[in-house]
Amino acid sequence: MKLKLRIWRQESSGCKGRMVEYEVDNISENSSFLEMMDLLNEDLVSEGKEAVAFDHDCREGICGSCSLTINGIPHGPQKATTACQLHMRHFDDGQTISIEPWNARPFPVIKDLVVNRSAFDKIIQSGGYISVRAGSAQDANAIPIPKQDADFAMDAAACIGCGACVAACKNASAMLFTSAKVSQLNTLPQGKPEKDRRVLNMVKTMDQAGFGNCTNYGECEAVCPKEISLDMIAKMNRDYAVASVKNFFGTVA
């Protein structure tokens, strides 16, 4: 395959960026999108040019590092797929592909396609914990959990924190991410003691980080590589409403 690439290049967060065109040849349709980027960088380095900076780690759809907007879609055109698991057979020979970083103010560009997603870390740190003993495993039936609750919590725990939901949202909302982290713990009995404080603190931190509010367009769910449901946002809104009333009367634990 031969492709034309239009890639966002930006020296640092304080510099202006621009789209730069490149051509890559001899790309196998079985290679992943990041492997194609590797080949491009090998060509650039061999020509004495600076390689394109982009995030990657596990390359197995687990870590959420591969934050690329491909032809205007976070993680590219393939549904429920991270950029690292996107294969070149989903593109046409001779196609022009535009590659940009996440476009959201809370995710400032560090260099080229690399963005700073530490705002997500702050949201988790503000409430993503439980106070119960978390050492050795308990007996299997020590804390019976209804299957419906366990399944819902597992669905929420699938979130890898990649930030595609924010990049796709016109408001740069982090509601899907935050609600997944809230729902994961608020649904299980181990997370109940901090339930009210958790949702209040995490939503407050989300707002302070500069993320927008949700207007229910659903772009976040559409691009999420783990297909996190909007049901998570609905649950968080209910938990937040209850916690706000308790907080008003001073009864939050």
N, C-alpha and C positions, 0 to 999 in steps of 0.2 A: 504493500500500500504506500502511496505517496500522499502526503497531507500538507496543507498550508495551515500554520498555527498563528493566531493572533493572541499574544500573551501580554498580560499587564506586568510592566517592569517599573519598580519604584525602589530607589536606593535606600530610603528609610522613611519613617513616619513623618519626618519634617520636610521631605522633598515631594515635589510634584511627580505624579506617575503618568505613564502613557502606554498605549498599546504598541507592541513591536511585532513585526511579522517575521516568521521563520518558515522554512520548509524542511520536512523530514521525509526520508525515502527508505524503502526496504523495511517497512513496519509490518510485522506479522499480525494477521487478524486474530491470532490466538494470544497475543501479548496483552497485558493489562494496560490501562491508561497510564499508570505511574511508570511502568516499564518503558512505554513510549516516551515519557518525559525524561527518563534516565538516558535513553538513546540520544535525545536532543541535547542533553547536557554533555554527554560524551563528545558529540560533534562540536559543541561550542568550546569546550575545554581544549580539544585538539587544534582548534583554530585560534587559540589564545584569547578567547572571549570569556566573559564571566558567565557561569552557569546560572540557570533560573532557580531561585530559592523557592522550595515548596515543602509543606509539612508532610511527613509520613513516619510510620513506626511499624506496626504489626503487619500491615498489608494483608490482613485477613478479615477486615470488616469489624474489628473488635474495639480498637482504641479510639476511633473517631478523629484521628489526626488529619486525614486527607481532605482538607477543607478547600475544595476547588469548585468554582462556579463554571460549568461547561455549557457553552451556548445558552447562557442565561438561566440555567437550571442548576441549583446546588446538587453536586454529585453526578450531574449528567442526566441523560434521557431515560436511563433504565430504572424502572420503579423498584423500590426496596433494595437498592444497591449502593454501596459506598463507591467513591471514585477509585479506590484501590482495587475493587472487584469488578469494575467496569472494563469490559474487553473491547478491543478495537474492531471486532466484527460487527459491532453495533453502529459503525460509521461507514461511509462510502469512500471508495478510493477517489482521491482528488478533492475531497471535501475540505472546506475551510472551518476550522474549529476555534472558537474564542474561549480563552481561559482567563478567568479573573478570580481575585480573592473574595471572601465573604464581604459583602457591601453593607456594613452596619456600623454606626458610630460607636457602639460599645465594644466593637472588635477592630481597633485601630491596626492599620497595616504596619508590620515590623519591617518587612522587606519582600518585594515582589508579591508572591502569592501567600506569604506567611502572615497570619494575623494574631493578635494578642487576645486570647480567650480567657484571661484570668478572671474576668467578671463572673464567669460560670463557677469558678473555684470559690469566689467570695459568697455566692448564693448557697452553695453546698455547705461551706464552713459556718454559715449563719444558722443552720438548723438541721443539716443532714447527718444526724447522729442519734444513737439511743443510749440511755444510761444504764441499761441492764448489763449484767455480766456477759461478755462476749468471748470467753476463753474457749475451753474445750466444749465439744458438741454435747448437747443435752440428749436425754433419751428421746427416741423418735416420737413418742406420744405424750411427752411432758406438757406440751402446750398445744392442744387440739386446735386446728385452724380449718374453718370451712373451705372446701375446695374452691368455691367461687371467689373467696377472698384471696386464697393463695394464688390462683390463676391471675387475678387482677394485679396483685403485687408483682408477680413475675413479669407480666406484660409491661408494667411501669419500669421495672428494673432493667429491661432490655435497652433503655436509653443509653447511648454511648457518649452523649454530650458533645457531639460533633459541631453543633451550631447551625446546621442546615435550616432548621425551623426559623431561626432568626434571620438568616440570609434571604429566605424566601418571602418573609412577611414584609409588607409595605410599611408597617409600623415598627419593624425591627423588634417584635415582641418575643420575649423569652418565656411566654406562658406555657408552651408545651413542654419545654425542658424543665422548668420549675415545678410544674404540676406533676410530671413524672417522678421527680425526686421526692416531692411531698407525698404523693399517693403511695409510693413504694413503701414508705415507713408508716404512714398514718393508717394504712389498711391492716397491718399486722399487729397482734397484741403487744409485741416487744416495743413497738413505736408509739403506743397509746399514751404513755405518761407525758411525753413532750408534744403531743399532737397539736394543741392550740398554740403554744409558743413557737412551734416549728413553722406552721403556716404563716403566722404573723411576721416572724423574723425573715423568712425566705422571701416573701412577697415584698416586704419593706426593702430588703437588700436589692432585689431585682429592680425596683423602681429607682432606687438611689444610683444604680449602675447606668441608668439612662435608657433602659429598654422601654419600648412602647407598650401600649395596652392591646388586648386582643379585640378584633372586630369580627371574628367568626367567618373569615373568608375561606379558611381551611387550607391555605398554601402549605402551612407547616406540616400537617398530616400527609399531604400529597408528596412532599419531598423527603420525609423522614425515612432513612434507610432501614429502620427497625419497625416502621409502620405503627408508631405510637398513636393511639387513638385520641380524638378530641374529648372522649369520655374522661380523660385524666383532668382536663381543664375544668370540666363540669364538676368533678369531685372536689378539686381544689377550691373552686368558687363557693361550694357548699360549706366546706371546712372553714374557709376564711370568714364567711358570714357568721357562722356559729361562734368562732373564736373572737370576732370583733364585738359581738354582743356580750360575751363573757368578759372581755377586756374592759368594756364600758362599765360593767358592774363590779369590776375588780375581782372576778372569780377565776381568772386564768391561772392554772396550776404552775 
